């Protein structure tokens, strides 16, 4: 009956006598547990019709909202989000159905049958029947119609299509959605639930079940015969499967540490960044941690991610694509991101999108609350979850709540340009601890919260480094590029498409350099590895257009048959390919308008130092990493066009000896704590802050 926390979870339950059975407090506990665990997909499997189920949902506040409904004793399958029939499945279930009128006509000479007048029904024909009336002649008559039958509760006789049953409907639905059998729990009390228990799933037979069901369900380990009635038995079944486990540490981030793509989990390509950093740190079983993240879709993906995550428990919060688009593509990227990048004039705010942001944050808070043990530690990440602290604090005042900002944090006057700044400020004040990469960002946060009614959260400065050994080991295994005698040089940038990375600024600076330094024409190539953002994000559309136009112009202006100044690679590369580009580059060029620790710059240094290759790092003064390197890097200001040109010229004219010494100095500064140590330090800081505040 055991399972791991990362897989899909599907509860398939009968209604009358099962989900609706038992005492009121038990029904309330079951209802609340399902609300707290939105990653559990709820499927009703009932003899009721759709109209009857809809009335129940309307009138009974303790009935949880289902995702799917198997109705009419398995003759109907309904998408409960849209309340529409799944015709493709029903066509298979109802094949050969003669229709209710023909059934009633053929069985009219059985006086013991009383048709259920006024009871909505589809794809079946339902009668009342006393047990003594269930004769062999009646069974034979149904068989001669090419139909099957179901008898339950000593009263209900249903004539069904030959292929219809709750179990077959569940099998078809589960196969369509890719649900593994071990990820499902079926619960029932009536004999017409028997087919559910023949599908190879986990099961629970409630104590108040019909004796014929209890006798008919095989005695196997995966099926529990409960001593509890109705809803209490269902809740017990979920607990036995570990579906309601709580953890000492809950990580809250809007994305999981891997992608569900083409029917499988795909791990990150790079060993660095927030996703692999947390994944590497949290596989330490002593932390007793779980990662709460969003999955975009109408149900969690079916396959268990334990192999891809090296055992890190993962609990997914399903979000519909429309909600995700309003939350992430619009509110996060169009309202909040410009402020973080100190570009408040680019803010675009829509009430509907902000409502999506609020709803997703509230859903995350409820989800995290359901996963955290009493007195547990919650570690949130980034601006995507800024409203979680307030909701979570109201739900769970016992928790230690910290939030680490991987992005820059703006000055108070810039932050207050956000239309919902007051709401965000109230939520951030509910933190026990807030963390940053740099002292400047930490100071901006302190000044923003100064004077609030609540105690100011503890603030920590914890710059994040890279897995230096992983980068070095990989660099040593890659083919080492050989430089010819043509004095040509490669300048490289590896960055996602974002106006904050100032890609157009670089193209303009290169154009200016070539115009005023003719000797560099044909001798310098700038390679820009610039993968696009997630589909649906429009905030960078104008940057993409401007960048592509600028590249076309510069290549047309200066390019020859043998050489073009800009080599543009607008796609994601596997990390070994990225390392190959690092090793080939004479100069690595970072011009961010605002940035954190810029892990690509650290990777470039580590790769070159590990292979004894000289190189030059040009680094924007506005990155967090620049505060760490100081003048050991060539610092530049992307807001000053001539400074970009002059700094690039300086880099290109450095001697091999100067470049070797440059890389050696920078490598000596890669003493930032590695990911696992960094994560443990932050968790300890959150716990310490909670203890000191309370």
C-alpha positions, 0 to 999 in steps of 0.5 A, a space after each residue: 500500500 505504500 507509495 512515494 510522494 511524487 506520483 499522481 494520486 487518484 481517488 475513485 469513490 462511490 457516493 451513497 454509502 461511501 463518500 456520503 456515508 458515515 458521521 458528519 465530522 468524518 465527512 468534514 475531515 475528508 472534505 477538508 483533506 481533499 481541499 488541502 491536497 488539490 493534487 489528489 484527483 477526485 473521481 466519482 463512480 456512482 449509480 446516479 445520473 449527471 443531473 443528480 450529481 450536479 444537484 448534490 454538488 449544489 446542495 451539499 457543501 461537504 461534497 468535494 468537487 470532482 475532476 471526473 464523474 463516472 455516472 449511470 453505473 458506468 454508462 456515462 463519463 463526464 468531464 466535471 470541469 466543463 460538465 460535458 460527456 466524454 463521447 469517445 469513451 461513452 461510445 465504447 461503453 454504450 456499444 450495442 445499447 438498444 435504448 431504454 424503450 426497447 429494454 422496457 418493452 422487452 421486459 414488460 412481462 416481468 411484473 416484479 420490475 418497477 421502472 424508476 419513474 422520474 429518475 434521470 438516467 442515460 445509457 441504462 434502464 433502471 428498475 426497483 426490484 426485490 431480491 426474490 424477483 431476481 430470477 434466472 428468466 429475468 437474467 436470460 431476458 436481459 442477456 437476449 437483449 445483448 445487455 448486462 445488468 447490475 443489482 445493488 442494495 437489495 433494491 436497484 436493478 439496472 440494465 446496462 450496455 453489455 460493455 458498461 460497468 464502473 470498472 470498465 469506465 475507470 479502465 478506459 478513463 485511466 488509460 486515456 489519462 495515463 494513470 498508473 494503477 498503483 496511483 489509484 485508490 478505489 472506495 465503495 460499499 455497493 455490489 455495483 462497485 465490485 468491478 472497480 476492485 478488479 482493475 489492479 488498483 489500491 482499494 478500500 471497502 467501507 465497513 458499512 458495505 453490502 456483505 456481497 461486496 465484501 465477500 466478492 472483493 478478493 483478499 489481497 494486500 492492496 485492498 483494505 477492508 476497513 472497520 470504519 464507515 463511509 467517509 472515515 474509511 476513505 480517509 483511512 485509505 488515503 492515510 494508509 497510502 501515505 497520501 496525507 504525509 507531512 514533512 519537516 521542510 517544504 520548499 515552495 517554488 513555482 516550478 518543479 526541478 524537472 520538466 514533464 515532456 513527451 511522456 517522461 520527466 526531463 531533468 535540467 541540463 545544467 548542474 547549476 541554477 535554482 532547480 538543480 541547486 535545490 534538487 541536489 541539496 534536498 535529497 539529503 533525507 535528514 532534511 525530511 523535505 518535499 518540493 511543492 511546485 505547479 504542474 500546468 495541466 488538468 491533472 498531475 502527470 502520471 509517471 513517478 519522478 523519483 528516478 529523475 529527482 534522485 528521490 526528492 519528494 515532489 508534490 504538484 499543484 495542478 493549474 489550468 493553462 489559462 490560470 498559469 498564463 494570467 499568473 506567470 506570463 502576465 502578472 509575474 512577467 509584465 507587472 513584477 519583473 519590470 520592477 525587479 529589473 528597475 524598469 518600472 516604466 515597463 509595468 503593465 497591470 491588469 486586474 484580471 491577471 492580478 486576480 490570477 496571481 492572487 489565486 495561484 498564491 492562495 492555492 500554493 499557500 493551501 497546498 504548502 499548509 497541507 504538506 508541512 508538519 506542525 512547527 515545520 519550516 517553509 522555504 519559499 523562492 522568488 517574487 512569484 510567491 510574494 503573496 503566499 506568506 500572508 495566506 500561509 501565516 493565517 492558515 498555519 501560525 506555527 510554521 517558520 516561513 522564509 523567502 529567498 530572492 534569486 533576483 535583485 530586489 529594487 529600491 523602495 521607491 521603485 517597489 512602490 510603483 507596483 499597483 498592488 505594492 501595499 498588498 505585497 508589503 503586508 504579505 512580505 511582513 509576515 515572513 520570519 526571514 528574507 534572504 538575498 544574494 547581496 547586501 544592497 538588495 537586503 538593505 533595499 528590503 529593510 528600508 521598504 519594511 521599515 516602519 511597518 506594524 509587524 516585526 521586521 523579518 530577519 534578513 540574510 545575505 547568502 550569495 549562491 555559487 555553482 557546483 564548481 567541481 561538476 563544471 570543472 570535471 565536465 570541462 576536462 572531458 570536452 574536446 579542447 578547441 585549438 586556436 589558429 594563427 589568424 588572431 581571430 577572437 570569439 566573444 560569447 554571451 549565454 543568456 535567456 532572451 530578456 530586455 534586462 540582459 541588454 542584448 541589443 546594447 551589446 550589438 550596438 556596442 559591437 557595431 560602434 567598435 567595428 566602425 571605429 576600429 577597422 582592424 577588428 573587422 574579420 577578426 572578432 565574432 560575437 556569439 549570442 546563445 539566447 534561448 527564447 522565453 516560455 511560449 506565451 510570454 509577450 513581455 520580451 516580444 519587442 526585445 526579440 524583434 529589436 535584437 533580430 533586426 539589429 543582428 541583421 543590420 550589423 551582419 549586412 553592414 560588416 559581414 563578408 562571404 567568409 565572416 559575419 560579426 554576430 553568430 546568433 543561436 536562439 535555442 536551448 543547448 545541452 549543458 555540455 554544448 554550453 561548456 564547449 562554447 565557454 571553452 572556445 570563447 576568448 571573452 565572456 560578455 555580461 551586460 545585465 541592467 540588473 542581475 543576481 549572481 550570474 551563474 553563467 559567468 561563474 561557469 565560464 571562469 570554472 571551465 577555463 581555470 580547470 583547463 588552464 585556458 586564458 580568458 576574460 570576463 566582462 561583467 556588468 556593474 549591476 550584477 550581484 556577482 560584480 559585488 563579489 569580484 570587484 575589479 578582478 573582472 572587467 566591469 562595464 556599465 550597459 547604461 553608458 554606451 561608450 563604456 560598453 565599447 571601451 571595455 570590450 576593446 580593452 578585453 580584446 587587446 589583453 595579452 595571453 599572459 594578462 588573460 591567464 592571470 585574469 582567470 586565475 584571480 577570478 577563480 580564486 574568488 569562486 569561494 562562494 558556498 556550493 549549492 548543498 552547503 548554501 541550502 543547509 545554511 539558509 534553512 538553518 537561518 529560517 529556523 533560527 529567525 523563527 526561534 528568535 522572533 517567538 
